[in-house]
């Protein structure tokens, strides 16, 4: 009997310790209004599209460029790019539903196809028949889907560590199923566990976001408190955590016809990307005729955020803008050209 009592006491202590630990990690949703006060800018607008109040930032004039962010991110990932592109183009960055200040979609439309249709409807509402597309990670997969479904509307395609690379050689089928997720990031696998996902809804430790940022950057020293705070707080925007779980439960298949991707295409990749490895960028280059792949050897999964001036200078050159020789000094690059 004493043995049973001892086991019971130890189990009770462990259980109480776990409950206490989870109480310390408990985080309430942050009201949307509070985050809008902090992250709203003069270029920010809410645009109603198909029942969703999209947070959109407009900067510059000229041919339009849609900037599409990745999973767990927001339009803030393009901040420097928008500043550098805006003297020559009209830049349009968007918080996808379930991200940033946009918040959740009541109808839970979070798939790649859903997002691609939403961007097209936004373009229609803005009366933009043709546009450039730039997308990172999940946003790159969305850009691929748009370009495949409506190639006549896409002036050029820029894929930055993008999801959606073909699993096989392009020479096998014209249209093939691709995996949106691409890489094997531990945070995706973690949230697939029902117990962990239920805890995530109320207990979201900030240190996990710091770990996540260090994983997606090639140089951990560039991960500062401001960046971690932004990712963390926007995830806690009311409804975004539930939307994230809903999104991750949706099948990740895409249907891209690479034969239709005949527009000029630039592929930018971080050589130290541990989420979607460089081999996926090489597959995209092989699948898209005439595309170029530029590798930034020391960057990670979000090179446009980690080394924004170097990457945007490459994009500007691709778009035909002559960059001053003494303006930006890109790091050592490997260029795979046809």
PyMOL commands that set and color helices and strands:
alter all, ss='L'
color gray80, all
select helices_A, chain A and resi 2-25+32-39+75-85+112-125+138-149+151-153+186-191+194-200+206-216+220-222+225-235+240-248+258-260+278-287+303-306+308-318
alter helices_A, ss='H'
color red, helices_A
select strands_A, chain A and resi 44-49+52-59+64-68+90-94+131-137+154-162+175-179+253-257+264-270+292-296+333-336
alter strands_A, ss='S'
color yellow, strands_A
deselect
rebuild
show_as cartoon
